[in-house]
Every structure is written in C-alpha cells, then in structure tokens.
Amino acid sequence: MAQKPKNQAVFLELDGVLTKEPRLTSDQHVRYYRGALESMARIDTDRFQLFIATNRTDLALGQLKEREFKRFCERFQQDLIDHDIKLSKFYSCPFHPKGKVKFRKESVFRKPAPGMYKIAQQEFDLNLARCWVVGHTTTDILAGLRGGLGTILVNTGEAGKDGAYKVEPHFEETDITAAITRINQFE
C-alpha cells in the first residue's frame, strides 16, 4: 500500500492578502500589506513549501495588461529573494468564462475549483490535508475547502465580503501576520 505524502504547503492569494493591488507604484515598487514580507519569511520552509495561487480576472477581462502583470511578478519575486523567502511556485489562472479572446474559457485551475492545489499536489507530492490556504474572498476559501486544505480568511482585501459563496473558513484572522502565526501554532 502506498504511503500518503507528508509534504505540507501554504498557498497564499496574492492581492488582498499580500499586496494591495497587482500593479507597481510609479517608483516601481509593490504595495504590500503591513508585515506581509516579514510574515512570509516566518514560514518554516523546512516544514512548508510556499506557493502563490491566484485567479487573474483582471487579465481575463482586460483590466490589467499582461506585460504590466509580468513586471509586477518580476518585482514581487525579486522582493522575495531580497528577503530570503523561498517560493516553490507561482500559480495564476488568467481564464474566465467572460474573458477576452484568448482568456475566454472555463478552467479547472480557476478558483473556486481546486485545480491549482491539485496540480501542486502532483508536482510537489503534497498531502493536501496537511496544507493551508490563506485567502481574502469566499472564492479562495471554497477552493481550499474543495481541495481538502485548511482555510484561513483574512480581513484584508475583500475580507470575505465579496458575497460570491456562503462558506465557513476553518479560521478567520485580521491579516497575513495573524494567519501565519495561526499556522505556526497549529502545526
């Protein structure tokens, strides 16, 4: 009989949890929520792999240009390197049923489907029952619940008031700092 994988992970939504918006400031910086980078640095990457898992409705609907988001992601990832934060992978889903041209389609990777977590499970041999999702929308929480992960809703960004779904997260915390503290205490 095959053993269950033991690998754990933390999946973070990008904007609304870590960043205030997916655009660079005029001086080419990312606008983070207070304590976001410091909190990410407190994740024990010997125990938890770290992932970003984000829907990109703004790309799908043409509200954000691909090159603008690419520059944002490059700066974001450089900030992680500068803070010695090891990111295992950055997952994003730019597809939406009402998206523009190449982005118009259904996708199993679009939350609330758990596709991003399932692909990470396969790629990184994760035990999703031992993993966490930190999100700011009911869509984030529902995706985590559908994937069998622990869920934490933070009161930044939409703070669960998006009204898309009626869900109960496992925990609700004020921000990313409190969410990471909860994960570290729980584990």
C-alpha positions as CSV (number, residue, x, y, z in Angstrom):
1,M,0.0,0.0,0.0
2,A,1.3,3.4,-0.9
3,Q,2.1,5.9,1.8
4,K,0.3,9.2,2.0
5,P,2.7,12.1,1.1
6,K,3.9,14.0,4.2
7,N,4.8,17.3,2.4
8,Q,3.0,20.3,3.6
9,A,2.4,23.7,2.0
10,V,0.9,27.1,2.5
11,F,-0.9,28.6,-0.5
12,L,-1.3,32.4,-0.4
13,E,-3.6,34.6,-2.5
14,L,-1.6,37.5,-3.9
15,D,-3.6,40.7,-3.9
16,G,-6.0,41.2,-1.0
17,V,-3.7,39.0,1.2
18,L,-0.1,40.1,0.5
19,T,-0.4,43.0,-1.8
20,K,-2.9,45.9,-2.1
21,E,-3.1,45.7,-5.9
22,P,-1.3,43.8,-8.8
23,R,0.3,47.0,-10.1
24,L,3.7,48.6,-9.4
25,T,3.8,52.1,-7.9
26,S,5.2,55.0,-10.0
27,D,8.6,54.3,-8.5
28,Q,8.3,50.6,-9.5
29,H,7.6,49.1,-6.0
30,V,4.9,46.6,-4.9
31,R,2.4,47.9,-2.4
32,Y,2.4,45.3,0.4
33,Y,0.1,45.0,3.3
34,R,1.9,45.8,6.5
35,G,4.0,42.8,7.7
36,A,3.4,40.7,4.5
37,L,7.0,40.0,3.6
38,E,8.1,39.6,7.2
39,S,5.2,37.1,7.8
40,M,6.2,35.1,4.7
41,A,9.7,35.0,6.0
42,R,8.4,33.4,9.2
43,I,7.0,30.3,7.3
44,D,9.3,27.4,8.1
45,T,10.2,26.3,4.6
46,D,11.8,23.1,6.0
47,R,8.2,22.1,7.0
48,F,6.1,24.0,4.5
49,Q,6.6,24.7,0.8
50,L,5.3,28.2,-0.1
51,F,3.0,28.9,-3.1
52,I,1.1,31.7,-4.6
53,A,-2.3,30.7,-6.0
54,T,-4.2,33.5,-7.7
55,N,-7.1,34.0,-10.1
56,R,-6.4,36.8,-12.6
57,T,-9.9,38.0,-13.6
58,D,-8.3,41.4,-14.2
59,L,-6.2,39.9,-17.0
60,A,-9.1,37.9,-18.4
61,L,-11.3,41.0,-18.6
62,G,-8.6,43.3,-20.0
63,Q,-8.4,45.4,-16.8
64,L,-4.7,44.6,-16.5
65,K,-2.2,44.2,-19.3
66,E,-0.1,41.0,-19.4
67,R,3.2,43.0,-19.6
68,E,2.1,45.1,-16.6
69,F,1.4,42.0,-14.6
70,K,4.6,40.3,-15.7
71,R,6.6,43.3,-14.5
72,F,4.7,43.2,-11.2
73,C,5.5,39.5,-10.8
74,E,9.2,40.0,-11.5
75,R,9.4,42.8,-8.9
76,F,7.4,40.6,-6.4
77,Q,9.7,37.6,-6.9
78,Q,12.8,39.8,-6.6
79,D,11.4,41.2,-3.3
80,L,11.0,37.6,-2.1
81,I,14.7,36.8,-3.0
82,D,15.8,40.0,-1.2
83,H,14.0,38.9,1.9
84,D,15.3,35.3,1.7
85,I,11.8,33.9,1.1
86,K,11.8,30.6,-0.8
87,L,8.7,30.4,-3.1
88,S,8.2,26.9,-4.6
89,K,5.9,28.1,-7.4
90,F,3.7,30.9,-8.5
91,Y,0.3,29.6,-9.9
92,S,-2.1,32.0,-11.6
93,C,-5.2,31.4,-13.7
94,P,-5.9,34.1,-16.3
95,F,-9.0,32.4,-17.7
96,H,-12.6,33.4,-17.2
97,P,-15.8,32.3,-18.9
98,K,-16.4,36.0,-19.8
99,G,-12.8,36.8,-20.6
100,K,-11.5,38.5,-23.7
101,V,-10.5,36.4,-26.7
102,K,-7.6,34.0,-25.6
103,F,-8.7,34.2,-21.9
104,R,-12.3,33.3,-22.5
105,K,-12.8,29.7,-21.3
106,E,-13.6,27.6,-18.3
107,S,-10.6,26.2,-16.4
108,V,-10.2,23.6,-13.7
109,F,-7.5,25.9,-12.3
110,R,-9.8,28.8,-11.8
111,K,-10.9,29.1,-8.1
112,P,-13.3,28.0,-6.6
113,A,-12.2,24.8,-8.4
114,P,-9.2,23.3,-6.5
115,G,-7.1,22.8,-9.7
116,M,-4.1,24.9,-8.6
117,Y,-3.9,22.9,-5.4
118,K,-4.3,19.5,-7.2
119,I,-1.6,20.3,-9.7
120,A,0.8,21.4,-6.9
121,Q,-0.1,18.1,-5.1
122,Q,1.1,16.1,-8.1
123,E,4.1,18.3,-8.9
124,F,5.4,18.5,-5.3
125,D,4.0,15.3,-3.7
126,L,1.8,17.2,-1.2
127,N,-0.6,15.9,1.4
128,L,-3.4,18.5,0.9
129,A,-5.0,17.6,4.2
130,R,-1.8,19.0,5.8
131,C,-1.8,22.2,3.7
132,W,-3.2,25.6,4.2
133,V,-4.9,28.3,2.1
134,V,-4.8,31.9,3.1
135,G,-7.3,34.0,1.2
136,H,-9.5,37.1,1.4
137,T,-12.5,36.0,-0.7
138,T,-15.2,33.4,-0.3
139,T,-13.9,32.0,-3.7
140,D,-10.5,31.4,-2.1
141,I,-12.0,29.7,0.9
142,L,-14.3,27.5,-1.2
143,A,-11.4,26.4,-3.4
144,G,-9.5,25.4,-0.3
145,L,-12.4,23.5,1.2
146,R,-13.0,21.7,-2.1
147,G,-9.3,20.7,-2.2
148,G,-9.4,19.4,1.4
149,L,-7.0,22.1,2.7
150,G,-7.2,24.1,6.0
151,T,-8.5,27.5,5.3
152,I,-7.9,30.9,6.8
153,L,-9.8,34.0,5.8
154,V,-8.0,37.3,6.4
155,N,-9.8,40.6,7.0
156,T,-7.8,42.5,4.4
157,G,-8.8,42.9,0.8
158,E,-12.4,41.7,0.3
159,A,-12.3,40.3,3.9
160,G,-14.9,37.6,2.8
161,K,-17.5,40.3,2.0
162,D,-17.4,39.5,-1.8
163,G,-20.6,37.6,-1.4
164,A,-19.8,35.0,-4.1
165,Y,-20.4,32.0,-1.8
166,K,-21.6,31.1,1.6
167,V,-18.7,29.4,3.3
168,E,-17.2,28.9,6.7
169,P,-13.4,29.1,6.9
170,H,-11.6,27.0,9.4
171,F,-10.1,30.2,10.9
172,E,-10.5,33.9,10.4
173,E,-7.7,36.3,11.2
174,T,-7.0,40.0,10.9
175,D,-4.2,39.8,8.4
176,I,-1.4,37.7,6.9
177,T,0.7,38.2,10.1
178,A,-2.0,36.7,12.3
179,A,-2.7,33.9,9.7
180,I,1.0,32.8,9.7
181,T,1.1,32.9,13.5
182,R,-2.0,30.6,13.5
183,I,-0.4,28.2,11.0
184,N,2.8,28.1,13.1
185,Q,0.9,27.5,16.3
186,F,-1.5,24.9,14.8
187,E,1.4,22.9,13.3
